[in-house]
Amino acid sequence: MPDVRVRIKPGSRAGEHIESLADGSLVVQLRARPIEGAANDALLALLAAHWRVPKSRLAIVRGGTSRQKVVRRP
């Protein structure tokens, strides 16, 4: 499966939500804040549950400190 572009919105009060866009990218709302990697961990956990794969199979390959990320999925 190809890498997926993801835009995150950390610190969302509305809860965690994944929205698919027409170009194949995702917009993900997270409750976690971007402090000490908490938002990245929450992102990988949410995507792993959504795609039904172990979290260890996913990796952020670009944008570790940015809101625009690229996630490698199996």
SVG drawing of the C-alpha trace seen along z (x, -y; Angstrom):
<svg xmlns="http://www.w3.org/2000/svg" viewBox="-17 -22 28 28">
<polyline fill="none" stroke="black" stroke-width="0.4" points="0.0,0.0 1.4,-3.5 2.2,-6.1 -0.7,-8.3 -0.6,-12.1 -2.2,-13.1 -3.0,-16.6 -3.5,-16.5 -5.4,-18.9 -4.1,-18.3 -5.9,-19.4 -9.4,-19.0 -12.2,-19.3 -14.6,-17.5 -12.8,-14.2 -10.9,-11.9 -12.1,-11.8 -10.7,-10.7 -11.9,-12.3 -10.9,-11.0 -10.4,-13.6 -10.9,-13.1 -7.2,-13.0 -6.7,-10.1 -5.2,-12.1 -6.6,-12.2 -7.5,-14.9 -7.3,-13.6 -8.6,-15.4 -6.8,-14.3 -7.4,-15.2 -3.7,-14.8 -1.5,-17.9 1.8,-18.0 3.9,-17.7 6.7,-15.2 5.3,-13.2 1.9,-12.6 0.0,-13.6 2.2,-11.4 1.5,-8.4 -2.2,-9.1 -2.2,-9.5 -0.5,-6.1 -2.8,-4.4 -6.0,-5.9 -4.8,-4.9 -3.9,-1.4 -7.3,-0.9 -9.0,-2.4 -6.9,-0.2 -7.0,2.8 -3.2,3.3 -0.8,3.4 0.6,-0.1 4.1,1.2 3.4,1.7 2.9,-2.0 5.5,-4.7 5.7,-8.5 8.2,-8.8 8.0,-12.6 6.7,-15.5 7.4,-14.2 7.2,-17.8 4.7,-19.2 1.0,-19.0 1.5,-17.7 2.7,-14.1 3.3,-11.1 2.4,-7.8 3.7,-4.5 1.1,-1.7 1.4,2.0"/>
</svg>
